[in-house]
Amino acid sequence: MQCGGYAEERNDLAPNRTVYSLSVGLWIAIGIVAMCFMGACQSEDERIQGLVSQLADDNSYDEAHDKLVKIGEPAVPSLIDVLRSDSDEWHRAGAAGVLSDIGSPTAIDPLFEVLGDDAYLVRAMASHALAAIGTPEVFERAAELLAEPDVRTKIRALDILEYSPKVEHRNLIVTQLVNESLAVRYKAVISLSEHVDQPSVRSALEKVASEADDEWLRQRARRALTGGGF
């Protein structure tokens, strides 16, 4: 009897395994709920929207940028929405920066649309993104833009064509060395500075360096020929 009583007392003192299991399960459930409140249970779309919104904040831009680039193609539609419709130029430029690193051809049309944006940073980031995507279509469309009368559009087209592998596109840049706009001529010199090994480019830059009517432009041409940078 004593042995039996002792055994019963030990059973009373032992943890109730059913209660223990329920307690563990309850804490796990609480943890899951807490993680959901902190965003761990977000859908991918919600996560993307949250990251895209962070592109407007300097403090969170780099981290959001890297995460969106890692997500890749699924993030592109949300980035395009910002590019096309957000009123904050920094946000639009940030979206263009991410699209540049994702490199999706889906973004080509929207990026061309904002080459005439009022904000310089947006225009510059869009042209950089298009050059990074770098499909034949991008370079051909950029070449067509050189016929546009808008100076800002021409400059952004030169930004893109600078990275084209085609000699004919570099020859098109050469034609802009006599453009009536000094800003376009200056940009053409910069765009050609990486291609001075091409005889026709070197010859054209030498002519600018010696004959241009603007001293500032002549100096830039000389720097291009000597690899002096800008």
C-alpha positions in Angstrom: 0.0 0.0 0.0 2.8 2.3 0.9 4.5 1.7 -2.4 1.2 2.3 -4.2 0.7 5.5 -2.3 4.2 6.7 -3.0 3.6 6.0 -6.7 0.4 7.9 -6.7 2.1 10.9 -4.9 4.9 10.8 -7.6 2.2 10.9 -10.3 0.6 13.9 -8.6 3.9 15.7 -8.5 4.8 14.9 -12.1 3.9 17.5 -14.7 0.7 17.0 -16.5 1.8 16.3 -20.0 -1.5 17.2 -21.6 -1.5 20.6 -19.9 2.1 21.1 -20.8 1.4 20.3 -24.5 -1.5 22.7 -24.5 0.6 25.5 -22.9 3.3 25.0 -25.6 0.8 25.1 -28.3 -0.8 28.3 -26.9 2.6 30.0 -26.7 3.3 29.0 -30.3 0.0 30.4 -31.4 0.6 33.6 -29.6 4.0 33.9 -31.2 2.5 33.4 -34.7 -0.1 36.1 -34.0 2.7 38.5 -32.8 4.7 37.8 -36.0 1.7 38.6 -38.1 1.3 41.9 -36.3 5.0 42.6 -37.1 4.4 41.8 -40.8 5.8 38.3 -41.1 2.4 37.0 -42.3 2.0 39.6 -45.0 1.2 38.5 -48.5 3.9 39.1 -51.1 1.9 41.9 -52.6 1.5 43.6 -49.2 5.2 43.2 -48.6 6.1 44.7 -52.0 3.8 47.7 -51.4 5.4 48.3 -48.0 8.9 48.1 -49.4 8.0 50.4 -52.4 6.6 53.0 -50.0 10.0 53.0 -48.1 11.8 54.1 -51.3 10.7 57.7 -50.5 12.6 57.7 -47.2 16.4 58.2 -47.3 16.8 56.2 -44.1 15.1 53.1 -45.5 15.9 53.4 -49.2 19.0 51.2 -49.4 17.4 48.3 -47.6 14.1 48.5 -49.4 16.0 48.8 -52.8 18.0 45.7 -52.1 14.9 43.7 -51.0 12.9 44.7 -54.1 15.8 43.9 -56.4 15.9 40.4 -54.8 12.1 40.0 -55.3 12.6 41.0 -59.0 9.9 40.8 -61.6 6.9 40.6 -59.1 7.9 44.0 -57.8 7.9 45.7 -61.2 4.2 46.6 -61.5 4.2 48.4 -58.2 7.4 50.3 -59.1 5.8 51.3 -62.5 2.8 52.7 -60.7 5.0 54.9 -58.6 7.0 56.0 -61.6 3.9 57.0 -63.5 1.7 58.6 -60.8 3.5 59.4 -57.6 3.8 63.2 -56.9 7.1 62.8 -55.0 10.0 63.2 -57.4 12.3 61.4 -55.0 9.9 58.5 -54.9 9.7 58.3 -58.7 13.5 58.5 -59.0 13.9 55.8 -56.4 11.5 53.5 -58.3 13.5 54.1 -61.5 16.6 53.2 -59.6 15.2 49.8 -58.5 13.9 49.1 -62.1 17.4 49.8 -63.3 18.8 47.0 -61.2 16.0 44.6 -61.8 16.5 45.1 -65.6 13.0 44.1 -66.6 12.0 44.8 -70.3 8.4 45.3 -68.9 9.6 48.7 -67.6 10.9 50.0 -71.0 7.7 51.9 -72.0 7.1 53.5 -68.6 10.8 54.5 -68.4 10.6 56.2 -71.8 7.5 58.0 -70.7 9.3 59.8 -67.9 12.4 60.9 -69.9 10.6 64.2 -70.2 9.7 64.4 -66.5 10.0 67.9 -65.0 12.4 66.6 -62.4 16.0 66.2 -63.5 16.7 63.3 -61.1 13.8 61.3 -62.5 14.9 61.9 -66.1 18.5 60.9 -65.2 17.5 57.8 -63.3 15.1 56.7 -66.1 17.8 57.0 -68.8 20.2 55.1 -66.6 17.7 52.4 -66.1 17.0 52.1 -69.9 20.7 51.9 -70.6 21.0 49.2 -68.0 18.2 47.2 -69.6 20.0 47.7 -72.9 17.9 45.8 -75.4 18.2 46.6 -79.1 14.7 48.1 -78.8 15.9 50.5 -76.2 18.8 51.8 -78.2 16.8 52.1 -81.4 14.1 54.1 -79.6 16.7 56.3 -78.0 18.2 57.0 -81.5 14.8 58.1 -82.7 14.5 60.6 -79.8 17.5 62.5 -81.2 15.0 63.9 -83.8 12.9 65.4 -81.0 13.1 69.2 -80.6 13.2 69.1 -76.8 16.7 69.6 -75.5 16.2 67.5 -72.3 14.9 64.6 -74.3 17.9 64.7 -76.6 20.3 64.7 -73.6 18.6 61.7 -72.1 18.7 59.9 -75.4 22.5 60.6 -75.6 22.8 59.1 -72.0 21.3 55.9 -73.3 23.1 55.7 -76.7 26.5 56.1 -74.9 26.1 52.4 -73.9 25.0 51.1 -77.3 27.4 48.6 -78.8 26.6 49.7 -82.3 29.0 52.0 -84.2 26.1 53.5 -86.0 24.8 54.8 -82.7 28.1 56.4 -81.8 28.1 58.0 -85.2 24.7 59.5 -84.4 26.1 61.0 -81.2 28.9 62.6 -83.4 26.2 64.4 -85.4 25.1 66.1 -82.1 28.5 67.8 -81.8 27.1 70.5 -84.0 23.7 70.8 -82.4 22.5 74.3 -81.9 22.2 73.7 -78.2 25.4 74.0 -76.3 24.1 71.6 -73.6 23.5 68.9 -76.2 26.9 69.4 -77.7 28.5 69.2 -74.2 26.6 66.0 -73.5 27.6 64.5 -76.9 31.3 65.1 -75.9 30.8 63.3 -72.6 29.0 60.4 -74.3 31.8 60.0 -76.8 34.6 60.2 -74.2 34.5 56.4 -73.7 34.9 55.7 -77.4 37.9 57.7 -78.5 39.5 54.5 -79.7 37.1 54.7 -82.7 38.8 56.7 -85.4 35.7 58.6 -86.5 35.0 59.6 -82.9 38.6 60.7 -82.2 38.6 62.8 -85.4 35.3 64.5 -84.5 36.5 65.3 -81.0 39.8 66.7 -82.3 37.8 69.0 -84.5 35.7 70.2 -81.6 38.8 70.7 -79.4 40.4 73.0 -82.0 37.5 74.7 -83.8 34.5 74.9 -81.4 33.4 78.5 -80.8 33.0 77.9 -77.1 36.1 77.6 -75.0 34.3 75.6 -72.3 33.4 73.0 -75.0 36.9 72.9 -76.4 38.3 72.1 -73.0 35.9 69.3 -72.5 36.8 67.8 -75.9 40.5 67.9 -75.0 39.8 66.2 -71.7 37.8 63.5 -73.6 40.7 62.9 -75.9 43.3 62.6 -73.1 41.1 60.7 -70.7 41.1 63.5 -68.3 37.6 63.0 -67.2 35.0 65.7 -66.4 
